[in-house]
Amino acid sequence: MNMSLGSVSLFYPGGRPSGLPEDIVQQLVDVKRKQIVDPLTRSLDAAKLERDVYSQLNSQLVALKQAADRLNESEVFRKQSVASSDLGAVSASVDRNATEGSYRVEVQSLARSHNHVLGVDDGDPDSGVTLGLDDPDDAGLIKADMKISFSHKGKEFNYFTDGETTLSSLAGKISNDDNGVTANVVNIGTGEDPRYVLTIKSSSTGAGENLITDDDGVPGLSITDALDQGRELFTVGAAGQEVAQSGENALFSVDGVQFERGDNQVTDVVNGLSLELHQAGSSVNINVAFELNSAVRAVSSLVNAYNQTNEFMSKSMEYKAPLARSMVARSADSLLSRLIYEPISGTLEEPYQYLHQVGLELDRDGKLIFDEEKFLEEFEINPRAVEKLFVGEHGLAGKIENSLRQGFTDKDEGTIASQMRIIGSRMDRIEQRIERQEERVEKYEIYTAKKFSQLEMAITKYKSMQEQLENWMDLDYRKKRR
């Protein structure tokens, strides 16, 4: 646009000869723009606002769908809580299959892992292992071509020594193998009188195949001369062994029924209830109950999301509001109200068919009211029937989730996305019209400036001719006076 066309100072330093306002061209251009451009600009702004409100409506409905999705889980209504009268003795956890009730758990003994010690024989069969090696890293204390073997969990494991084998390297070789045991070197003596021995411990508690046994099936290790020369393992004396800790099963009872298990973590005694035994000689009460707050929180979340969506739609559909004539918004509003009022499919034979029977009801303003006290009262009486009102394809949560996803919030085929695309196309057309009308305004400005320029030039010419005529008349008058 040529901004100098309406500027008087560039052409008429003393003002327009016509006496018209200096910005007369700009005034006329502004009027023209208000006539043909401003209505389109207002239409574009209204379309932008409408699109933004649809976007906000979509966000509200998505939030409601997500709340419904979280509620549409049986786990929400079947979540259990468990309490132990003494967590230091017996702790517990539950899953959705646990049966509500109280259980008395008495622990006679805990499951333990077999731990075996290999050292130097002191000659006293009743003393256990009291001697060991004074240096666990001295290869000269262990003879080469010796075989150490044991069975564990139904498999046999064999280890051979060579000229570089030390007590420490033997422990590492056993521990690094996939045998279910851990080997360590420990000092049963003192710093001044070290006595290093090898301990081999099962990684699993319990008796039976969890024990570490020799070739005869007795707890311990088999040590033989691979060269069949009758040699001993250690150069300082014969090897000595003892059971430091027996591998034992846990013995306990639940409500008077006796059980024996190879692990202190018990999952197969009470359906859905897992026990972990910590202290022998203990007696503990375990209580399993529905966690009512889980369902209350999920329903409250849905109610809050519903009310936020309802409030937004109500304001957006008020007279002269952006969605006042929106069939999409009215359809969503009608759908949500209908889902609350109508009976839940598949509940004809159930104690409850309507949401108001468990504390959910719309007030006169369309706000969803949640009576938690009534909900908890009915839930405690018949939790499965209450669950059926909300969960599943025909439950409230399932119907809200499916209806909103299929009818409104789908980013490709939902009605809101479709409406926003329509508005976007309309905005494109308006912008194109604005661009064309701006071109018309620019041409009008050039045309008007030219016309007024011609007018000013004509007026200037006429004024000049008038001045000449007046001068001639004055000159003629003076001549006659002489």
N, C-alpha and C positions, 0 to 999 in steps of 0.2 A: 504494500500500500504506500502511495506517495504522500508522506506526512506533511510536505511543504505546500500542498495545494490549498489548504485553508488557512495558511499562515499569512496574516496581513502585513506583518512587519517586513517581509521580503519584497513586497510589491508596493505597499501603500504606507510609507513612513508617516504621513500625516493623517492616516485613517482613510477609510473607504470614501471615495468621492460621492457615493450614493448616500452616505450617512448611515448605512446599515451596520449592525454589530460586526466587530472585527472577526468573530468566530462563527459567522452565520453559516458557513459551509459545514463546520463541525456539528453545529446544532442540528442542521437538516440531516446530516449523516447519522447522528445519534437517534433521531426520531425514526429514520428508516430502519436502523438496526433493531430498535425496540419493536418495530412492526413485524419484521420478517425473521429475525434471528432469535430474539429473546424468548418467544413462545417455544421455539424448538429447544433452546437451552433449558428452559424449565421442564420440558418433557423429558429431556435427557437426565436431568437431576432426579426427577421422579422415578425414572426407570432404574437408575443406579440405587436409589434408596430401596425400591422394591426388591431388586436383586439382593442387596445386602440383608434385608429382612428375611428373605427366603433362605439365605445362607445361614442366618442365625436360627431360623426355624429348623433347618436340617440338623444343626449342632444340638439343638434341644432334643429333637427326636432321636438322634444317635445316642445321646446320653441316657435317654429313657430306655432305648433298646438294650444298651449295655447293662443297665441296672436290672432289666428283665432277664438278660442272659445270665447274670450272676445268681439271680433267684431261681432260675429254671434248672436247679440241680438238686437231686434227692439228698445229696450230702449235706446241703444246708439244713434240711429238716431232720436228718438222721445223725447229725453230728453228736458224738457222745463225749462226756467228760468223765474222768476217772480220778479218784482220790484214794490215797493210801494213808492209813493211820500212823504208819512209820516208814517214811521214805528211805531211811537208812537201813531198814531190814528188807523190805520188799517194795520195789517201784513197779508201776504198771502203765500201759498205754492201751488205747482202744481204737478200733476202726468202726465203720458204719454198721458192721454186722454184729456188734456186741449187743448182748441182752442186758437190759436195765436190771439192776439188782445189787445185792451185797454178797460178798464172798469172804469166807474165813480161810486164810492161808497160814499154815503152820510149817515151819522149815526145820527138819531134823538135822540135815547136813547139806553142805554145798558141794557142787561138782568141783573136782580139782584136777589139775593136770599132773600127769606122771613126770617126775623130775628125778633123773638118775645121775649118780656121781661116779666118776672113774678117777682113781688115784693110785697110790702105792700101798700094797698090802703090808700091814704092820704085824701080821702073824697072829692077831687076836681076832677070832671069828665073831666075837660079840661086841667088838668096839666100833665097828663101822669103819669108814675111811677117815683116817687121822693123819696120814702122811701123803706128801705129794712131791713134785719136782721143785727144785730151788730156782730154776730158770725156765720159763715157758717158751723161750726163744732159742734154746740150746738144742740143735739137732743131734748132738752126741748123746742125749738122754733117751732117745727113742730109736729102736732098732728098725732097720729097713726090712722090706719084704714081710711085713706083718699085716694081717687082715682083721679089720674091725667091722663087724656086721650086726645088723638088728632089723627087726620087722616092725612096721608101723602102718596102721590103717590097711592091713592086708597086703602090703608090699615089702619086699626085702631090699635092703640097701647095704652095699659093700664098699669099703674104703681101704686102700692099701698105702702103706708107708714106703718111703724111699730114703736115700741118704740125706735128704734135705728137710725131712718132715720134723716139725716141732710141735709141741702141744698147741701153740697158737695157730699154726697153719692147719693142723688137723681140725681144730674147732671151726676155722673159717671154711674149710672144705665141706664139712658136714652142714653148716648153717646155710651155705650158698646153694645147696642142693634142694631140689623140689621134693622134700621128704616129710614136711609137716612138723619138723622139730627145729629147735634152736640150740646151738652149742655155744658155751662160753667158758672162758678160763677164769677161775676165781682163786683167790688166796685164802686158804682156811687157816693159815698160820699167822705170823706177825711180820712187821717190816724187818725186824732183826732175824727172824727165823721163818722165811717164806716157805709155804707149802702149797704149790699150785696144782689144782685138780681141774678135770674137765667135767662140766655139767651138761647134760643133754635133757632138754625139756620138751614135752609134746606141746604143740601150739593149740591143741584141743583138749578140753576137759573131758572127763568121763573115763570109764573102764572099758573093757573089751578091746576092740581093735585100736583104741586110742592109747593103749599102753605101748611102751617100748620094750620089746621082748627079744630074747636070744633065740638060738636055733632050736631050743627045746620048748619054746613058748613061755618061758619064765621071764618075768621082768628083769631086764638087764641087757648087756652086750655080749656078743660072742667074739672072743679074741683068739685067733689061731695063727700058727706059723705057716706062711705061704710056702716055705721051703720044706715044711714037714720035718723040722729038726727039733721040735719041742722047745723052742726058745720062748722067752718072756718078752712082753712089749717094751718094758723099760729096762735100761741098762743098770739101774740102781736097785732093781728088785721086781718082784712079781706085781702084776696089776691087781688092785683091790676095787670092789664095787659095792655100792649100797643104794637102796631106794631112799632118796631124800624126802620124797613126797609121793604117796600112792595116788595113782589115777583112780578117782572115785566118781560115781554118779551122784547127782543130787537126790535127796530123799525129802519129800514134802507131801502135804495133804491139802486138798481144797474141799472145804465143807465136809471134812471127815473122810474123804476118799483119798487113798494113798497112791502116790505116783513116784516113779523113778525115772530120771532123765539124765542124759550125759552132759547137759549144758545148764548153766544157771539162767539162761534166757529161754523161757518156756512159752511156746505159742500155740500148743495143740491140746490144751486142757479145757479151756473155756472158749467157746466160739467168739471170735472178735476181740478177745482179751489177751494181751501179752504181759507176762510177768518176768521180772528180773529179780532173782534171789541174791541178797547181799549178806545176810547174817543168819548163821545156824542158831537153832534154839529160839527162834523168834515166832511170834504169833501176831498176825496183822489182819486188819479188816480192809478189804478193797471194795469201794462203792462205785458202781457204774450208773450214770444217769444221763438223760438227754440234756444237751447244752441248749437250753431254750433261747438264750440270747443270740445264738447264731441265726435262727430263723427270724427273730424280731429285728435284728440289724438289717438283714437282707430285705425284709418286707418294708421296713422304714425307709431304706434307701430307694426302693421302687416308688414309694408314696411321695417322697421328696422330689424325685425326678419327675413324676407325673404332675405334681402341683406346680413345679417351675415351668414345665412345658405348657400346662393349661393357662397359667397367668400370662405367659408370653403371647400365646395365641389370642387370648381375650383382648389384650391391649393392641395387638397388631390388626385385629379385625374390627376395632371400633370405627365409628363413623369418621370418614375421611382419613383413616389410618392406611398404611401401605397395602395391607391385605384385606381391606374392608370388603372387596368384591371377589376375593380369591376363593375359588371352588376347591383348590387343593387344601388350603388351611381349614376350610369348613368341613371338608371330608375327613381330615385327620382328627379334628375336634369331635366330630360325630362318632368316628370309629372308637376313639378312646373312651368316650362316655358309654357307648354301647357295650364295650368289653367289660366295664365295671358292673353295669346293670343286669346283663343277660345271664342266665344260668350257665354253669360250666358243663360242657358236654361230657357224657360218660359218667355222671354222678347221680343218675336217677335212683340207683339202689343204695347210694351212700347217705350218711347222716346229714351231709351238707351239699347243697346245690348252688347256693348264692354266697357271694363274698360278704354280704352284710351279716350273715350268720356267724362269721368269725371276726367281725369287728371292722370291716372295711365298707365305707359308704360315702356317697357323694352328698355334699350339702347343696343348698339352693344356688350357690354361686359356682357350682361345679368343682369345688375343692374336695379332694379325696381325704377323708378323715380316717385315721387309724386308731382304733381303740385297743391299745396293747393289752389292757387287763382282760378284756373279753377274748382276745386272740389267745393269750396264754391259758386262759381257763378252758377253751375248747381244744387247744393243742394238747394239753395234759390229759384230757378225756379221750381223744381219738387222734393221735398225731398223724396216722397214715391218711385218714380222711381229709384232714386239713391240708396235708401235703398235696393231695390230688387236686385241690382247688387251684394250686399255683404251678405245679410241675408237670411237664409233659406237653405234648402237641396241643392238647385241649385245655390245659391249665392257663390261668391268667398270664403268667410270665411267658409261657410258650407262645400264646396267641399274640401278645404284644410284640414279642421279638420277631415272629414270622410276618405279621401284618405290616409292621413298620419297615422291615427289610425288603419285602417283596413289593409293597405298595408305595413307599415314600423315600426311603433313605438309600436305596441302591444307586450307586454313583453312575451307572450306565442307563438303567431302565426305570429308575424311580421317578415318580411324578415331580418331585422337587427338582431333581437334576434336569428333567425335561423342561420344566417351567423356566429354570434359570437359563437354559439354552435359548428358549424362545425370547426371553427378555434380552439376552445378549445380542441376538439377531436384530431385535428392534432397536437396540442402542446403536448398532452399526449403521442401520438405515438412517437414524436421526443424525448421527455424526456426519454422514455423507450429505444429508440435506443442509446441515449447518454449514458445511464447507462450501456448498454451492451458493447458499444465501450470502455468505461472507464475500464470495466473489461478486455477487450482484451489488452488495454494499460498496465494494471497492470501485466497481465501474460507475456506480451512482455518484460516488465522491468525485471521481475524475470528471464526469459529465457536469455535475453541479458547479464544481470549481471553474470549469471552462466557461459555463454560462454566466456566472457572476463576474468572471474576468472580462468577458465581452461587454457585460452591462456596465462595469466600471469604466471600461475604455470608451464606450459610447457617451456616458455621462461626462467623462473628462473632455471629450471632443466637443460636446454641446456647450459645456461651460467655457471652453476656450473660444468658441465662436461667439458666445454671448459677450465675453469680455471684449473681443475685437469690435463687435457691433456697438457696444457701449462706448468704446474709445472713439470710434468714428463719429458717433453722434455728439459726443462731447467736443470733439475737434471742430465739427461743423458749427456747433453752437457758438464756440468762441470766435470763429471767423465772422459770423454774422454780427456779433456784438461790436466788432471793430468797425 
